[in-house]
């Protein structure tokens, strides 16, 4: 019985400690089923949203930790048009179909104080062929992650 109580106390204290942990990046969506082009692997928008959120979080967390230690960023996507076109098989990436994303963002410090907020539209104007030798180019959401990474690196809160 004592060991059960000790286990419960440890579990409760772990939950309390984790609630104080700051999540560097949170990805949210406003009606992803209505996005311009948001389908991967022949799956629906819910599946795509889960994979996209996970990939974007993994991509941006190191940047957040470096640039805004203990800061928190919320990205709420209102529309996404993925790079290339989906034609029932692999996604075909062409310059005529760059990544486009509309989102609202909220950047705060460790105390919850707002550092920056707003809405933006990003369009990847880089040449698709310029990354031809990059082995990561074949990874899912490569162009979207790269575009968001560049945006976050240039984000500067107003003084």
Beta strands, then each sheet from edge to edge (+ up, - down):
strand 1: 25-29
strand 2: 72-81
strand 3: 85-86
strand 4: 91-92
strand 5: 100-108
strand 6: 114-123
sheet 1: 1+ 2+ 5- 6+
sheet 2: 3+ 4-
end
